[in-house]
């Protein structure tokens, strides 16, 4: 009877595994993007300190990066609430 159960449940288990792998890949991508934005912000601050960019350029670029970071964090929070 166990073999029959395994055979019948295999498609469900396979699909569940696929969705879990997709979820894990998406989480890793979010983490990587967050790290990349943080590094870009650090570089931006360095460029401002060394005078390679103006304060106006800094402000506009910083706003873009912080908006992206906030959107990612909101999306992560939304996904955690669903779980």
VEXMAR-165565 format. One record per residue: residue in one letter; chain; x, y, z of N, C-alpha, C, O in turn. Coordinates in nm, 4 decimals, m for minus. Each point is the difference from the previous one (the first is absolute). Example, Ala and Ser with C-alpha at 12.3 -4.5 7.8 and 13.67 -1.06 7.14 Angstrom:
BEGIN
+---------+--------+----------+----------+----------+----------+----------+----------+----------+----------+----------+----------+----------+----------+
! residuo ! cadena !   n.east !  n.north !     n.up !  ca.east ! ca.north !    ca.up !   c.east !  c.north !     c.up !   o.east !  o.north !     o.up !
+---------+--------+----------+----------+----------+----------+----------+----------+----------+----------+----------+----------+----------+----------+
!       A !      A !   1.3190 !  m0.5690 !   0.7800 !  m0.0890 !   0.1190 !   0.0000 !   0.0900 !   0.1200 !   0.0000 !   0.1036 !  m0.0019 !   0.0665 !
!       S !      A !  m0.1386 !   0.1069 !  m0.1385 !   0.0820 !   0.1190 !   0.0060 !  m0.0770 !   0.1090 !   0.0730 !   0.0509 !   0.1108 !   0.0169 !
+---------+--------+----------+----------+----------+----------+----------+----------+----------+----------+----------+----------+----------+----------+
This chain:
BEGIN
+---------+--------+----------+----------+----------+----------+----------+----------+----------+----------+----------+----------+----------+----------+
! residuo ! cadena !   n.east !  n.north !     n.up !  ca.east ! ca.north !    ca.up !   c.east !  c.north !     c.up !   o.east !  o.north !     o.up !
+---------+--------+----------+----------+----------+----------+----------+----------+----------+----------+----------+----------+----------+----------+
!       X !      A !   0.0815 !  m0.1188 !   0.0000 !  m0.0815 !   0.1188 !   0.0000 !   0.0863 !   0.1259 !   0.0000 !  m0.0379 !   0.1002 !  m0.0606 !
!       X !      A !   0.1515 !  m0.1035 !   0.1265 !   0.0876 !   0.1170 !   0.0050 !   0.0552 !   0.0359 !  m0.1370 !   0.0161 !   0.1179 !  m0.0313 !
!       X !      A !   0.0125 !  m0.2158 !  m0.0487 !   0.0517 !   0.0275 !  m0.1346 !  m0.1066 !   0.0701 !  m0.0830 !   0.0303 !   0.0940 !  m0.0735 !
!       X !      A !  m0.1527 !  m0.1383 !   0.0846 !  m0.1095 !   0.0636 !  m0.0740 !  m0.0180 !   0.1440 !   0.0465 !  m0.0199 !   0.0898 !  m0.0819 !
!       X !      A !   0.0267 !  m0.0672 !   0.2141 !  m0.0105 !   0.1362 !   0.0526 !   0.1124 !   0.0887 !  m0.0536 !  m0.0235 !   0.1145 !  m0.0387 !
!       X !      A !   0.1448 !  m0.1679 !   0.0367 !   0.1132 !   0.0766 !  m0.0522 !  m0.0197 !   0.0346 !  m0.1472 !   0.0294 !   0.1118 !  m0.0422 !
!       X !      A !  m0.0779 !  m0.2050 !  m0.0340 !  m0.0223 !   0.0238 !  m0.1429 !  m0.1075 !   0.1039 !  m0.0219 !   0.0142 !   0.0880 !  m0.0850 !
!       X !      A !  m0.1220 !  m0.0977 !   0.1614 !  m0.1103 !   0.0946 !  m0.0171 !   0.0357 !   0.1409 !   0.0485 !  m0.0475 !   0.0986 !  m0.0564 !
!       X !      A !   0.1288 !  m0.0890 !   0.1581 !   0.0354 !   0.1309 !   0.0565 !   0.1229 !   0.0628 !  m0.0637 !   0.0318 !   0.1154 !   0.0290 !
!       X !      A !   0.0379 !  m0.1883 !  m0.1151 !   0.1212 !   0.0513 !  m0.0618 !  m0.0214 !   0.1328 !  m0.0743 !   0.0803 !   0.0915 !   0.0179 !
!       X !      A !  m0.1839 !  m0.0770 !  m0.0995 !  m0.0185 !   0.1290 !  m0.0695 !  m0.0179 !   0.1173 !   0.0970 !   0.0531 !   0.1085 !  m0.0237 !
!       X !      A !  m0.1262 !  m0.1294 !   0.1306 !  m0.0223 !   0.1060 !   0.0986 !   0.1311 !   0.0355 !   0.0692 !   0.0326 !   0.1177 !   0.0154 !
!       X !      A !   0.0407 !  m0.2170 !   0.0252 !   0.1289 !   0.0244 !   0.0667 !   0.0985 !   0.0675 !  m0.0945 !   0.0765 !   0.0872 !   0.0413 !
!       X !      A !  m0.0783 !  m0.1272 !  m0.1678 !   0.0901 !   0.0602 !  m0.0987 !  m0.0307 !   0.1474 !  m0.0208 !   0.0910 !   0.0829 !  m0.0049 !
!       X !      A !  m0.2180 !  m0.0505 !  m0.0072 !  m0.0396 !   0.1404 !  m0.0197 !   0.0327 !   0.0819 !   0.1246 !   0.0466 !   0.1135 !  m0.0102 !
!       X !      A !  m0.0710 !  m0.1711 !   0.1272 !   0.0329 !   0.0693 !   0.1249 !   0.1490 !   0.0293 !   0.0063 !   0.0402 !   0.1098 !   0.0384 !
!       X !      A !   0.0410 !  m0.2062 !  m0.0754 !   0.1454 !   0.0191 !   0.0013 !   0.0403 !   0.1111 !  m0.0970 !   0.0844 !   0.0834 !   0.0326 !
!       X !      A !  m0.1445 !  m0.0822 !  m0.1514 !   0.0318 !   0.1023 !  m0.1002 !  m0.0337 !   0.1390 !   0.0532 !   0.0806 !   0.0922 !  m0.0120 !
!       X !      A !  m0.1993 !  m0.0769 !   0.0707 !  m0.0387 !   0.1299 !   0.0545 !   0.0916 !   0.0432 !   0.1145 !   0.0319 !   0.1182 !   0.0128 !
!       X !      A !   0.0096 !  m0.2120 !   0.0687 !   0.0922 !   0.0322 !   0.1097 !   0.1349 !   0.0477 !  m0.0550 !   0.0591 !   0.0942 !   0.0528 !
!       X !      A !  m0.0113 !  m0.1591 !  m0.1580 !   0.1264 !   0.0417 !  m0.0617 !  m0.0119 !   0.1385 !  m0.0640 !   0.0928 !   0.0803 !   0.0094 !
!       X !      A !  m0.2049 !  m0.0520 !  m0.0738 !  m0.0212 !   0.1324 !  m0.0588 !  m0.0033 !   0.1061 !   0.1091 !   0.0575 !   0.1077 !  m0.0155 !
!       X !      A !  m0.1243 !  m0.1382 !   0.1248 !  m0.0057 !   0.0938 !   0.1134 !   0.1395 !   0.0268 !   0.0553 !   0.0352 !   0.1149 !   0.0265 !
!       X !      A !   0.0432 !  m0.2188 !  m0.0091 !   0.1368 !   0.0171 !   0.0517 !   0.0860 !   0.0831 !  m0.0952 !   0.0785 !   0.0837 !   0.0444 !
!       X !      A !  m0.0929 !  m0.1063 !  m0.1731 !   0.0765 !   0.0773 !  m0.0984 !  m0.0396 !   0.1473 !   0.0042 !   0.0856 !   0.0879 !  m0.0094 !
!       X !      A !  m0.2144 !  m0.0614 !   0.0235 !  m0.0465 !   0.1392 !   0.0088 !   0.0530 !   0.0671 !   0.1261 !   0.0401 !   0.1163 !  m0.0046 !
!       X !      A !  m0.0394 !  m0.1870 !   0.1161 !   0.0541 !   0.0553 !   0.1250 !   0.1478 !   0.0349 !  m0.0151 !   0.0441 !   0.1059 !   0.0447 !
!       X !      A !   0.0311 !  m0.1939 !  m0.1069 !   0.1422 !   0.0253 !  m0.0202 !   0.0217 !   0.1208 !  m0.0897 !   0.0920 !   0.0787 !   0.0221 !
!       X !      A !  m0.1767 !  m0.0641 !  m0.1233 !   0.0114 !   0.1145 !  m0.0899 !  m0.0289 !   0.1303 !   0.0741 !   0.0694 !   0.0996 !  m0.0208 !
!       X !      A !  m0.1711 !  m0.0993 !   0.1069 !  m0.0302 !   0.1185 !   0.0805 !   0.1176 !   0.0356 !   0.0905 !   0.0371 !   0.1168 !   0.0111 !
!       X !      A !   0.0213 !  m0.2176 !   0.0535 !   0.1136 !   0.0239 !   0.0885 !   0.1180 !   0.0566 !  m0.0770 !   0.0672 !   0.0918 !   0.0468 !
!       X !      A !  m0.0421 !  m0.1469 !  m0.1654 !   0.1114 !   0.0479 !  m0.0818 !  m0.0236 !   0.1442 !  m0.0436 !   0.0918 !   0.0820 !   0.0030 !
!       X !      A !  m0.2149 !  m0.0511 !  m0.0436 !  m0.0303 !   0.1360 !  m0.0442 !   0.0133 !   0.0994 !   0.1150 !   0.0494 !   0.1111 !  m0.0194 !
!       X !      A !  m0.0930 !  m0.1506 !   0.1387 !   0.0136 !   0.0869 !   0.1174 !   0.1473 !   0.0284 !   0.0278 !   0.0372 !   0.1142 !   0.0270 !
!       X !      A !   0.0460 !  m0.2166 !  m0.0333 !   0.1438 !   0.0184 !   0.0223 !   0.0604 !   0.0908 !  m0.1069 !   0.0840 !   0.0847 !   0.0306 !
!       X !      A !  m0.1262 !  m0.1018 !  m0.1551 !   0.0533 !   0.0821 !  m0.1090 !  m0.0396 !   0.1467 !   0.0183 !   0.0811 !   0.0894 !  m0.0243 !
!       X !      A !  m0.2044 !  m0.0644 !   0.0667 !  m0.0446 !   0.1381 !   0.0218 !   0.0762 !   0.0625 !   0.1151 !   0.0394 !   0.1163 !  m0.0082 !
!       X !      A !  m0.0179 !  m0.1908 !   0.1147 !   0.0758 !   0.0510 !   0.1141 !   0.1429 !   0.0343 !  m0.0405 !   0.0534 !   0.1029 !   0.0413 !
!       X !      A !   0.0078 !  m0.1878 !  m0.1210 !   0.1358 !   0.0277 !  m0.0475 !   0.0012 !   0.1233 !  m0.0899 !   0.0922 !   0.0814 !   0.0065 !
!       X !      A !  m0.1948 !  m0.0682 !  m0.0904 !  m0.0089 !   0.1158 !  m0.0888 !  m0.0186 !   0.1293 !   0.0795 !   0.0545 !   0.1042 !  m0.0363 !
!       X !      A !  m0.1316 !  m0.1118 !   0.1447 !  m0.0167 !   0.1169 !   0.0873 !   0.1332 !   0.0388 !   0.0647 !   0.0328 !   0.1183 !   0.0093 !
!       X !      A !   0.0419 !  m0.2162 !   0.0344 !   0.1313 !   0.0278 !   0.0600 !   0.0918 !   0.0676 !  m0.1006 !   0.0688 !   0.0969 !   0.0321 !
!       X !      A !  m0.0687 !  m0.1486 !  m0.1528 !   0.0824 !   0.0596 !  m0.1055 !  m0.0457 !   0.1426 !  m0.0307 !   0.0821 !   0.0881 !  m0.0258 !
!       X !      A !  m0.2114 !  m0.0666 !   0.0286 !  m0.0551 !   0.1319 !  m0.0258 !   0.0452 !   0.1004 !   0.1056 !   0.0357 !   0.1134 !  m0.0318 !
!       X !      A !  m0.0377 !  m0.1570 !   0.1587 !   0.0470 !   0.0870 !   0.1080 !   0.1484 !   0.0338 !  m0.0173 !   0.0422 !   0.1131 !   0.0240 !
!       X !      A !   0.0356 !  m0.2125 !  m0.0659 !   0.1432 !   0.0237 !  m0.0231 !   0.0209 !   0.1007 !  m0.1129 !   0.0868 !   0.0868 !   0.0089 !
!       X !      A !  m0.1658 !  m0.0986 !  m0.1141 !   0.0124 !   0.0913 !  m0.1135 !  m0.0339 !   0.1433 !   0.0427 !   0.0630 !   0.0954 !  m0.0458 !
!       X !      A !  m0.1614 !  m0.0812 !   0.1324 !  m0.0360 !   0.1324 !   0.0492 !   0.1121 !   0.0567 !   0.0870 !   0.0360 !   0.1170 !  m0.0127 !
!       X !      A !   0.0185 !  m0.2000 !   0.1002 !   0.1071 !   0.0443 !   0.0892 !   0.1262 !   0.0410 !  m0.0765 !   0.0703 !   0.0927 !   0.0400 !
!       X !      A !  m0.0430 !  m0.1615 !  m0.1485 !   0.1217 !   0.0306 !  m0.0765 !  m0.0241 !   0.1077 !  m0.1054 !   0.0932 !   0.0416 !  m0.0688 !
!       X !      A !  m0.2174 !   0.0036 !   0.0560 !  m0.0306 !   0.1078 !  m0.0923 !  m0.0166 !  m0.0427 !  m0.1449 !   0.0029 !   0.0839 !  m0.0900 !
!       X !      A !  m0.0202 !  m0.2127 !   0.0664 !  m0.0164 !  m0.0478 !  m0.1375 !  m0.1408 !   0.0231 !  m0.0534 !  m0.0213 !  m0.0036 !  m0.1212 !
!       X !      A !  m0.0748 !   0.0272 !   0.2097 !  m0.1354 !   0.0332 !  m0.0426 !  m0.0497 !   0.1193 !   0.0814 !   0.0493 !   0.0268 !   0.1096 !
!       X !      A !  m0.1454 !   0.0428 !  m0.1636 !  m0.0567 !   0.1143 !   0.0715 !  m0.1056 !  m0.0492 !   0.0989 !  m0.0429 !  m0.1153 !  m0.0044 !
!       X !      A !   0.0029 !   0.2045 !   0.0923 !  m0.1007 !  m0.0369 !   0.0988 !  m0.1362 !  m0.0260 !  m0.0663 !  m0.0760 !  m0.0852 !   0.0459 !
!       X !      A !   0.0460 !   0.1575 !  m0.1522 !  m0.1258 !  m0.0242 !  m0.0714 !  m0.0015 !  m0.1394 !  m0.0643 !  m0.1004 !  m0.0710 !   0.0065 !
!       X !      A !   0.2120 !   0.0332 !  m0.0680 !   0.0098 !  m0.1330 !  m0.0586 !  m0.0130 !  m0.1068 !   0.1091 !  m0.0675 !  m0.1016 !  m0.0168 !
!       X !      A !   0.1346 !   0.1287 !   0.1285 !  m0.0056 !  m0.0917 !   0.1128 !  m0.1440 !  m0.0171 !   0.0489 !  m0.0466 !  m0.1122 !   0.0198 !
!       X !      A !  m0.0229 !   0.2238 !  m0.0007 !  m0.1370 !  m0.0050 !   0.0522 !  m0.0930 !  m0.0790 !  m0.0921 !  m0.0789 !  m0.0821 !   0.0469 !
!       X !      A !   0.0880 !   0.1066 !  m0.1764 !  m0.0905 !  m0.0706 !  m0.0920 !   0.0322 !  m0.1495 !  m0.0052 !  m0.0909 !  m0.0831 !   0.0012 !
!       X !      A !   0.2189 !   0.0489 !  m0.0068 !   0.0390 !  m0.1415 !  m0.0061 !  m0.0321 !  m0.0706 !   0.1319 !  m0.0460 !  m0.1142 !   0.0002 !
!       X !      A !   0.0703 !   0.1826 !   0.1116 !  m0.0295 !  m0.0592 !   0.1305 !  m0.1502 !  m0.0280 !   0.0123 !  m0.0397 !  m0.1050 !   0.0505 !
!       X !      A !  m0.0423 !   0.1977 !  m0.0959 !  m0.1455 !  m0.0195 !   0.0065 !  m0.0411 !  m0.1231 !  m0.0804 !  m0.0815 !  m0.0798 !   0.0463 !
!       X !      A !   0.1370 !   0.0641 !  m0.1655 !  m0.0313 !  m0.1172 !  m0.0822 !   0.0361 !  m0.1297 !   0.0726 !  m0.0795 !  m0.0938 !   0.0057 !
!       X !      A !   0.2007 !   0.0905 !   0.0493 !   0.0468 !  m0.1211 !   0.0669 !  m0.0830 !  m0.0309 !   0.1245 !  m0.0360 !  m0.1153 !   0.0239 !
!       X !      A !   0.0057 !   0.2179 !   0.0548 !  m0.0781 !  m0.0226 !   0.1213 !  m0.1434 !  m0.0415 !  m0.0332 !  m0.0595 !  m0.0802 !   0.0719 !
!       X !      A !   0.0044 !   0.1341 !  m0.1796 !  m0.1335 !  m0.0418 !  m0.0428 !  m0.0004 !  m0.1469 !  m0.0415 !  m0.0920 !  m0.0743 !   0.0343 !
!       X !      A !   0.1954 !   0.0323 !  m0.1085 !   0.0111 !  m0.1408 !  m0.0397 !   0.0139 !  m0.0901 !   0.1223 !  m0.0618 !  m0.1062 !   0.0080 !
!       X !      A !   0.1443 !   0.1506 !   0.0874 !   0.0215 !  m0.0783 !   0.1215 !  m0.1294 !  m0.0118 !   0.0804 !  m0.0321 !  m0.1075 !   0.0505 !
!       X !      A !  m0.0417 !   0.2169 !  m0.0385 !  m0.1286 !  m0.0033 !   0.0707 !  m0.0990 !  m0.0926 !  m0.0696 !  m0.0727 !  m0.0744 !   0.0659 !
!       X !      A !   0.0697 !   0.0786 !  m0.1981 !  m0.0917 !  m0.0870 !  m0.0750 !   0.0338 !  m0.1466 !   0.0229 !  m0.0897 !  m0.0827 !   0.0163 !
!       X !      A !   0.2171 !   0.0504 !  m0.0149 !   0.0426 !  m0.1378 !   0.0241 !  m0.0387 !  m0.0437 !   0.1399 !  m0.0513 !  m0.1103 !   0.0187 !
!       X !      A !   0.0751 !   0.1950 !   0.0789 !  m0.0330 !  m0.0350 !   0.1383 !  m0.1505 !  m0.0128 !   0.0202 !  m0.0453 !  m0.0862 !   0.0754 !
!       X !      A !  m0.0328 !   0.1715 !  m0.1421 !  m0.1456 !  m0.0133 !   0.0086 !  m0.0438 !  m0.1332 !  m0.0606 !  m0.0856 !  m0.0692 !   0.0551 !
!       X !      A !   0.1444 !   0.0345 !  m0.1674 !  m0.0336 !  m0.1267 !  m0.0659 !   0.0374 !  m0.1180 !   0.0886 !  m0.0759 !  m0.0964 !   0.0099 !
!       X !      A !   0.1921 !   0.1029 !   0.0544 !   0.0404 !  m0.1073 !   0.0905 !  m0.0960 !  m0.0093 !   0.1175 !  m0.0372 !  m0.1100 !   0.0410 !
!       X !      A !  m0.0031 !   0.2235 !   0.0132 !  m0.0951 !   0.0005 !   0.1111 !  m0.1339 !  m0.0569 !  m0.0415 !  m0.0642 !  m0.0716 !   0.0768 !
!       X !      A !   0.0222 !   0.1030 !  m0.1976 !  m0.1262 !  m0.0511 !  m0.0523 !   0.0070 !  m0.1513 !  m0.0141 !  m0.0956 !  m0.0702 !   0.0330 !
!       X !      A !   0.2072 !   0.0203 !  m0.0812 !   0.0153 !  m0.1436 !  m0.0181 !   0.0054 !  m0.0720 !   0.1353 !  m0.0528 !  m0.1104 !   0.0137 !
!       X !      A !   0.1168 !   0.1730 !   0.0864 !   0.0056 !  m0.0616 !   0.1321 !  m0.1385 !  m0.0049 !   0.0627 !  m0.0323 !  m0.0957 !   0.0704 !
!       X !      A !  m0.0507 !   0.1980 !  m0.0950 !  m0.1355 !   0.0015 !   0.0539 !  m0.0858 !  m0.1096 !  m0.0603 !  m0.0885 !  m0.0536 !   0.0668 !
!       X !      A !   0.1141 !   0.0197 !  m0.1934 !  m0.0762 !  m0.1050 !  m0.0661 !   0.0316 !  m0.1376 !   0.0561 !  m0.0861 !  m0.0880 !   0.0007 !
!       X !      A !   0.2093 !   0.0685 !   0.0467 !   0.0426 !  m0.1325 !   0.0473 !  m0.0711 !  m0.0416 !   0.1252 !   0.0250 !  m0.1088 !   0.0519 !
+---------+--------+----------+----------+----------+----------+----------+----------+----------+----------+----------+----------+----------+----------+
